Amino acid sequence: MAKISFTAPRVASFTCPSDKAQAFLWDAKAPGLGLRATPRGAPSFIFQGVYQGKSLRITIGDAMAWRIPDAQAKARELQRLIDEGRDPRAVKAEAIAKDVAQREAERLEAVTVGDVWPTYLAEGSPKRRAAWKPRYRADLEAMAAPGGVAKKRGKGLTRPGPLYPLLALPLADVNEDALKSWYDREAKAGKHQAARALMMFRGFLRWCSARPAYRSVVDRDAGKAASIVESLPANTRRTDALEGAQLPGWWTGVEALSNRTASVYLRALLLTGARREELAALRWADIDFRWKKLTIADKVEATRTIPLTPYLGRLLATLPRVNDFVFASTSGKTGRIADTRASHSKALQSAGIDGLTIHGLRRSFSLLGEAAGAPAGAIAQVMGHKPSATAEGYRPRSVDALRPFLSIIERHILEKAEVQFVEEPEALPGNVIPLKAA
């Protein structure tokens, strides 16, 4: 092929005839350097050589952007790579990959916790679940909230959530020292709240470490460092529950509450062992008065069905049907009962009982159930505990198989509470037989 010495005028005037797909012009000074033009495109400098017995062609760049001496130097560099036994195409690909990796690393270095947190809320989920439970999702949002909004109760503005200061931190800078400094500051406002926020943030770090996009910059174990763990408050598990001698006073105090809905709700918690949110969400459609069954939203499964015992059935039937919810409320947005701690505190004060939480009623049901002689597996199934092979050897029971055991527990609780109740012939809600209490 003919070669000429490249000059600026020759390069600028080089074109491809319209009747050809492409045209070439080769440089006489730099081996392998050429110009390539197409009918529709501007000419480009190219390099053509032979690598391991096969021809290769590499585009150097736009002829208008490259000076001729620079293009000639590039052609010589590519030829040297071939002489050294290296494929110029592979070298170029490696350089591009390295540059892309470097830019990606720089981008990741700038990614903050706040940049990733919304994705975590949208896509993250606990083990063996498809999505967050609504309550836990709300807690995650509250923990990272910026604050500064009017309080729903009381005056003033809300303070930022414990995790909010971490949102501005680059993900790559989340290490033991950073988390220890953050935790020490937050613990001054409340150790247990700070500890819970730390547990939530550990979940976030685990999630990030499982994602290829963030794995290279996140320190999964930053929140488990000894300097942080040693500062955590002791994990004191609550054990509060009603003692048998306290039952009459508690029952009388709850029964005397002016808020009838709260009164029935609190007694229903004790008689079923349900979690407070599970029972608060109970709808009238979930109660089968004819076949005496309750269908309750469950923490482990979607729902669970338990027997509707005689006293509880009569108790629920006395509530007015304000809306779809059994424990209705017109004061909130949800249409159902939300927080009965104030009502419960009044009952506890009346009974002279200290330190009994709402969840303590669930523990009370379990202990009273054992005292009544009900099998551990039946108690666990009614309460919605995760199946276990311990104790009697867990085996699911039908609703009818559970009924006698739950009835035994109810009778035992009523006896301990000194409530006189006679199981009379069944009556539908429209013709309810009055409750009889001492």
C-alpha positions, 0 to 999 in steps of 0.5 A, a space after each residue: 500500500 502506498 504511503 505518504 508523509 502526513 501533513 496538516 493540509 493532507 490530513 484535513 483534505 482527506 475524504 472518502 469517495 461517495 462510491 466507497 464504504 471507506 478509504 485509507 491513507 498511510 503515513 510514511 514515517 510511523 509504521 502502521 499509522 493511517 487515516 480512515 474516512 467514510 462518506 459520512 464521517 470525519 477522518 480518524 487516525 488508526 493503527 494497523 499491525 500484526 499480532 500473533 500472525 493476525 491483523 489488528 486495527 485500532 482507532 487512535 482518535 479523531 484526526 481533527 483532535 490529534 496532532 500528527 506528531 502525537 498520532 505518530 508517537 501513539 502508533 509507535 507505542 502500539 507497535 512496541 506493545 506488539 513487539 513485547 508480545 502484548 495485545 494493544 487491544 487488551 492493554 487498552 481494555 485494561 486501561 479503560 477498566 482501571 479508569 472506570 474502577 477508579 471513578 467508581 471508587 471515587 464515587 463510592 467514597 462520596 456516597 453517604 449513609 443518607 444516600 443509601 438509607 432510602 433504598 434500604 427502607 424500600 428494598 431492605 427486609 428482615 430475614 425470612 420476610 418479604 418486607 418490613 412490618 409497618 411498625 418497625 418500618 415506622 420506627 426506622 423512619 423515626 430513628 432517622 428523622 430530622 426533627 423540627 416538626 411540631 410535637 403531636 403531644 405537648 408543645 415545642 418541636 421534635 428533636 432529630 432521631 438518633 440515627 439522623 447524625 449518621 446520614 451525613 457520614 460517607 459510607 466509607 467513613 463508618 468505622 468503629 471510631 465514628 460509631 463509638 463517637 456517635 453512640 457516646 453522644 446519643 447515649 447521653 440523651 438515652 442509653 436504651 434508645 441509643 442502643 436500639 438505634 445501634 441495633 437498627 444501624 447494624 442491620 443497615 450495615 449487614 444489608 449494605 455488605 450483601 450488596 455488590 454496589 456497597 460491599 467494597 466500602 462498608 465495614 459490616 462489623 463496625 458496630 460490633 467493636 468491643 469499645 462499643 459493645 462494652 458501652 451498651 446498657 445491660 440487656 435486662 429482659 422484662 419479667 413483669 406479670 400479674 401475681 394471682 393475689 393481684 388479679 382481683 384488684 387489677 380486674 376491679 380497677 380495669 372494670 371501673 374505667 370510664 373508657 368502656 372500650 379500653 376496659 374491655 380491651 385490657 381484659 381481652 388482652 389478659 384472656 387471650 395473651 394476644 399482642 397489643 397491636 394484634 388485638 387493637 386491629 381486630 375487626 367485627 368481621 374477624 369474630 365468628 359469634 356463631 362458631 365461636 372463633 377469633 381470627 387475629 393478625 399474627 406476628 409470625 404468620 399472616 393470621 391465627 384463629 383461636 377459640 372465642 371463649 364464653 366470657 370473652 364472647 359476651 364481653 365483646 358483644 357488649 361493645 357498640 359497633 362504631 365502625 369496622 373495628 371492635 375496639 373503635 376510637 373516634 379520636 385518632 386517624 386509624 379508627 381504632 384504639 391506639 394507646 391504653 397506657 393512661 387507662 391502664 395506669 389508672 387501673 394499676 394505681 387503683 389496685 396498688 400495683 407497680 411496674 406492670 406493662 401492657 405486654 406484662 398482660 401477655 406474660 400473665 396469660 402464659 403463667 396463668 395458663 400454666 397454673 390452670 394446667 393447659 399444655 405448653 403447646 396449646 398456650 404457645 399456639 393461642 399466643 402466636 408463639 413461633 412453633 417449638 419442639 420443646 416442652 410437650 413436643 409442639 404439634 398444631 391443634 385445631 380450633 376445636 382442640 384448643 377450645 377446652 384448654 382456652 376455656 380452662 384458662 379463662 375459668 382459672 383467670 375469672 376464679 382468681 379475679 373473683 369474677 362470678 360467671 355462669 355459662 348460660 345458653 348461648 345468645 347471639 349479639 342481638 340478644 346478649 345475656 348480661 355478664 355477672 360479676 361479684 
